[in-house]
Amino acid sequence: MQGIIHLENICKSYYLGKQELQVLKGINIDILKNEYVALMGPSGSGKSTLMNILGCLDTPTSGRYILNGHDVSRMVDNDLAEIRNKEIGFVFQQFNLLPRLTAAENVALPLIYSGIGKKERIERAREVLHKVKLDDRSHHKPNELSGGQCQRVAIARALINDPAIILADEPTGNLDSKTSYEIMDILGKIHSDGNTVVLVTHEEDIAGFAHRVVRLRDGVIETDRVNANPSVIAQPA
């Protein structure tokens, strides 16, 4: 069964002068709707390149990438930008929030490209901030928020367009352990609500929250295994 993400013999090469550097060497993978997948691999394994292709931030040298029914393998930049805005919600390690905007304004940013008026954008942003328990911080700017709160704003921004997938790139990399688990709890609830979540991480304990773990090495998939006992956050009695 073809997934919401379908990669067929994906290769990616870069050139240093006349020398070809093969980074991805024939990646085949399907990720189904409402799966929760962790991508792992050591430095140089190709996972960052694969993440960029999954996020339509880069295109493969060869192969096919079907994202929610769209063949994005050969799309031009403008079409890729439209697909990114509609189909993918990004959560980055560095948060990537605009410092002069409030939390609600940061969350509402993707809606600008959809032609939605400011009042409706802010109303929808506040609704999504409620999902990540930041109702009382909607008027605060990033420098008035903790790292964990900034990441929750970033997650809310990723959700605002109701994308096909949430792509989280090292979402806990800048956070302490307690805050990291709070963020993973939120991602777990997003998955429980029916979203497809793809998590890129190098941390074993963070990957343990996913229901499937795909490991890359030297540009190929080394293992692709179901996680029979994914981690959960213990809830207070």
Secondary structure, 3 states (H helix, E strand, C coil): CCCCEEEEEEEEEEEECCEEEEEEEEEEEEECCCCEEEEECCCCCCHHHHHHHHCCCCCCCEEEEEECCEECCCCCHHHHHHHHHHHEEEEECCCCCCCCCCHHHHHHHHHHCCCCCHHHHHHHHHHHHHHCCCHHHCCCCHHHCCHHHHHHHHHHHHHCCCCCEEEEECCCCCCCHHHHHHHHHHHHHHHHCCCEEEEECCCHHHHCCCCEEEEEECCEEEEEEECCCCCCCCCCC
